[in-house]
Amino acid sequence: MGLGESAFVTKISGTSTILCQLNGTRIALSHDAAKNILVEPLVSRSAPPAMPTVSLSSLAVGSSATVREFPKSGAAFLRLREMGLLAGTRITLIRTAPLGDPIEIKVRGYHLTLRKSEADHVLVEKTV
């Protein structure tokens, strides 16, 4: 299943069972099974000082960045998270349409097209 030390897990919901995303695959865990899994929040890891964040829509073509903040509500944003656009994900801006909307990014090995209005809400940290 791939659930091991240093695995990146995202909790999607936690009603009668706990639904998680692990390496792009959704898994359901019972509460009893989940109690035996020790996790550490991503923000608590010691990291080098962060660069300032900018909106995804403001990146230059060819620039790479890491997603830092992502809205937690709305149908469009749920769909983007399901497609792998999560905090900590590295992305590259491939191209923009002639009038600047939409934009195309490379995320987790595939190309994804976003409206500029959606990309405005995704904060990224440019990579050097």
C-alpha positions as CSV (number, residue, x, y, z in Angstrom):
1,M,0.0,0.0,0.0
2,G,3.0,2.4,0.5
3,L,2.1,3.6,3.9
4,G,5.5,3.7,5.5
5,E,8.0,6.0,7.2
6,S,8.2,9.5,5.4
7,A,5.1,8.8,3.4
8,F,3.1,12.0,2.6
9,V,-0.6,11.4,3.6
10,T,-3.5,13.9,3.2
11,K,-6.6,13.4,5.3
12,I,-9.6,14.0,3.0
13,S,-12.5,13.3,5.4
14,G,-13.1,11.6,8.8
15,T,-16.7,10.5,9.2
16,S,-17.4,6.8,9.9
17,T,-14.1,5.9,8.3
18,I,-11.0,8.0,7.6
19,L,-10.4,8.7,3.9
20,C,-6.8,9.6,3.0
21,Q,-4.9,10.2,-0.1
22,L,-1.5,8.5,-0.3
23,N,0.7,8.9,-3.4
24,G,-2.3,9.8,-5.5
25,T,-4.4,6.8,-4.3
26,R,-7.3,7.1,-1.9
27,I,-7.5,4.7,1.0
28,A,-10.1,4.2,3.7
29,L,-9.1,3.4,7.2
30,S,-11.2,2.4,10.2
31,H,-10.8,4.5,13.3
32,D,-9.1,1.6,15.1
33,A,-6.5,1.2,12.3
34,A,-5.9,5.0,12.2
35,K,-5.2,5.0,15.9
36,N,-2.1,2.9,15.3
37,I,-0.6,5.3,12.7
38,L,1.7,8.0,14.0
39,V,1.7,11.1,11.8
40,E,3.5,14.4,12.0
41,P,2.0,17.6,10.5
42,L,4.0,18.8,7.6
43,V,4.3,22.3,9.0
44,S,6.2,21.1,12.1
45,R,9.2,19.7,10.2
46,S,12.2,21.9,10.4
47,A,12.7,23.6,7.1
48,P,14.9,26.3,5.7
49,P,13.6,29.8,5.8
50,A,10.7,30.2,3.3
51,M,10.9,32.4,0.3
52,P,8.0,34.9,0.0
53,T,4.9,33.4,-1.6
54,V,3.2,34.7,-4.8
55,S,0.1,33.6,-6.6
56,L,0.4,30.9,-9.1
57,S,-1.1,33.2,-11.8
58,S,1.8,35.6,-11.3
59,L,4.6,33.1,-12.2
60,A,6.6,33.6,-15.4
61,V,6.4,30.9,-18.2
62,G,9.0,28.3,-17.5
63,S,9.2,29.1,-13.7
64,S,9.0,26.3,-11.2
65,A,7.5,26.7,-7.7
66,T,6.2,24.7,-4.7
67,V,2.6,25.0,-3.7
68,R,2.5,26.5,-0.1
69,E,-1.1,27.5,0.5
70,F,-4.3,26.3,-1.0
71,P,-7.9,27.2,-0.4
72,K,-9.8,24.6,1.6
73,S,-13.3,25.1,0.2
74,G,-15.2,25.2,-3.0
75,A,-16.0,22.6,-5.7
76,A,-13.3,23.8,-8.0
77,F,-10.6,23.6,-5.3
78,L,-11.7,20.1,-4.2
79,R,-11.3,19.0,-7.9
80,L,-7.8,20.5,-8.1
81,R,-6.8,18.7,-4.9
82,E,-8.1,15.5,-6.2
83,M,-5.9,16.0,-9.3
84,G,-2.8,16.3,-7.1
85,L,-2.4,20.1,-6.6
86,L,-1.6,19.9,-2.8
87,A,0.6,21.9,-0.5
88,G,4.2,20.8,-1.0
89,T,3.7,19.8,-4.6
90,R,6.2,21.1,-7.1
91,I,4.8,22.7,-10.3
92,T,6.1,24.3,-13.5
93,L,4.2,26.9,-15.5
94,I,4.3,25.6,-19.0
95,R,2.4,28.3,-21.0
96,T,-0.3,30.8,-20.9
97,A,-3.0,31.5,-23.5
98,P,-2.5,34.6,-25.7
99,L,-4.7,36.7,-23.5
100,G,-3.3,35.2,-20.3
101,D,-6.2,32.9,-19.4
102,P,-6.1,30.0,-19.0
103,I,-2.7,28.8,-17.8
104,E,-1.1,25.4,-18.2
105,I,1.0,23.9,-15.5
106,K,3.0,20.6,-15.1
107,V,2.1,18.9,-11.8
108,R,3.1,15.4,-10.8
109,G,4.2,14.5,-14.4
110,Y,1.1,15.6,-16.2
111,H,-0.2,18.9,-17.7
112,L,-3.2,20.7,-16.1
113,T,-5.0,23.8,-17.4
114,L,-6.4,26.2,-14.8
115,R,-8.4,29.4,-15.1
116,K,-6.4,32.4,-14.0
117,S,-9.1,33.1,-11.4
118,E,-8.4,29.7,-9.8
119,A,-4.7,30.2,-10.0
120,D,-5.0,33.5,-8.2
121,H,-6.0,31.7,-5.0
122,V,-3.1,29.2,-5.0
123,L,0.0,30.6,-3.3
124,V,3.4,29.2,-4.4
125,E,7.1,29.6,-3.4
126,K,9.4,30.2,-6.3
127,T,12.3,27.7,-6.6
128,V,15.7,29.1,-7.5
